[in-house]
Amino acid sequence: MKFTKIIFYLGLFNTPFELIAIPSFYKGIVVPMVTPYTKDTKQIDFPALVQFTKWLNTQKVDLLFPISGLGQWREITDKEKKQIIETVVKYSTLPVSPGITSLKGLDETVSLAVFAQNAGAKSITLALPPFHDSDVEARWEEIVLKYLSRVNNSLKIPILLYDHQGHISPEFIGKIHKFRNIKALKYRTKDMIKILRATHIAKEKIAILIGVEHLTLPA
């Protein structure tokens, strides 16, 4: 299986507030990996995943992000997520930050996060849980802070927070400074003013990764 040279996602972090506290692998190109399937699309093609991982390691990238949005994380079972984590970590010489969010609930998410840590991942990527109930939306901040606290306190490795729905405001970033392991945020917004404010508030504690490709250079 051959791969064309495509950069799927660029993480930009050229903030003047960068210090050693932010791991160096957040300061470059972060690649959300596709999840290869067999031709009948019924199961994950692990030999192809191994080949893809090895190929990415020959490219000018800094961090691999398996089980990403691009990799259909919502469609992958928790058992498959563990298999993907083990495979990519085993065959990568680059740092790996797998997506560990489980749609089953917080307990399962924490379990996957600890599994990734024990498997040798250098970081984990935590997507905020989707909310649909209006009452939950009204208590979003309270619920998310408890959610982040539980995952943060279960780990010793850095967390890349993934706001895939664009809920996080620059002001909210200031409230997650207290979580020692949250070191980066994939920030999905087209508002350059928000990006500027987020970078200022994050300071040296959290790297801001731009999640909108066409804003990478402007940011």
CORGI-V977143 format. One record per residue. N is the residue number from 1. RES is the residue in one small letter. PSI is psi as a letter, one per 40 degrees, with the letter a starting at -180 (none if undefined). Layout:
N&RES&PSI  N&RES&PSI
This chain:
1&m&h  2&k&i  3&f&h  4&t&i  5&k&g  6&i&h  7&i&h  8&f&d  9&y&h  10&l&h  11&g&h  12&l&h  13&f&f  14&n&g  15&t&i  16&p&e  17&f&e  18&e&h  19&l&i  20&i&d  21&a&d  22&i&h  23&p&i  24&s&d  25&f&e  26&y&e  27&k&f  28&g&b  29&i&h  30&v&h  31&v&h  32&p&h  33&m&i  34&v&i  35&t&h  36&p&i  37&y&i  38&t&i  39&k&d  40&d&e  41&t&f  42&k&e  43&q&i  44&i&h  45&d&g  46&f&d  47&p&d  48&a&d  49&l&d  50&v&d  51&q&d  52&f&d  53&t&d  54&k&d  55&w&d  56&l&d  57&n&e  58&t&e  59&q&i  60&k&g  61&v&i  62&d&d  63&l&h  64&l&h  65&f&g  66&p&i  67&i&f  68&s&a  69&g&d  70&l&d  71&g&e  72&q&f  73&w&d  74&r&d  75&e&e  76&i&h  77&t&i  78&d&d  79&k&d  80&e&d  81&k&d  82&k&d  83&q&d  84&i&d  85&i&d  86&e&d  87&t&d  88&v&d  89&v&d  90&k&d  91&y&e  92&s&h  93&t&e  94&l&i  95&p&i  96&v&h  97&s&g  98&p&i  99&g&h  100&i&e  101&t&h  102&s&h  103&l&e  104&k&d  105&g&a  106&l&d  107&d&d  108&e&d  109&t&d  110&v&d  111&s&d  112&l&d  113&a&d  114&v&d  115&f&d  116&a&d  117&q&d  118&n&d  119&a&e  120&g&e  121&a&i  122&k&e  123&s&i  124&i&i  125&t&h  126&l&h  127&a&i  128&l&i  129&p&i  130&p&h  131&f&h  132&h&d  133&d&h  134&s&d  135&d&d  136&v&d  137&e&d  138&a&d  139&r&f  140&w&d  141&e&d  142&e&d  143&i&d  144&v&d  145&l&d  146&k&d  147&y&d  148&l&d  149&s&d  150&r&d  151&v&d  152&n&d  153&n&e  154&s&e  155&l&i  156&k&e  157&i&i  158&p&i  159&i&h  160&l&h  161&l&h  162&y&h  163&d&g  164&h&e  165&q&e  166&g&f  167&h&d  168&i&h  169&s&i  170&p&d  171&e&d  172&f&d  173&i&d  174&g&d  175&k&e  176&i&e  177&h&d  178&k&e  179&f&h  180&r&d  181&n&e  182&i&h  183&k&e  184&a&i  185&l&h  186&k&h  187&y&h  188&r&g  189&t&i  190&k&e  191&d&h  192&m&d  193&i&d  194&k&d  195&i&d  196&l&d  197&r&d  198&a&d  199&t&d  200&h&d  201&i&d  202&a&d  203&k&b  204&e&e  205&k&d  206&i&h  207&a&h  208&i&h  209&l&h  210&i&h  211&g&e  212&v&h  213&e&d  214&h&e  215&l&e  216&t&d  217&l&d  218&p&d  219&a&none
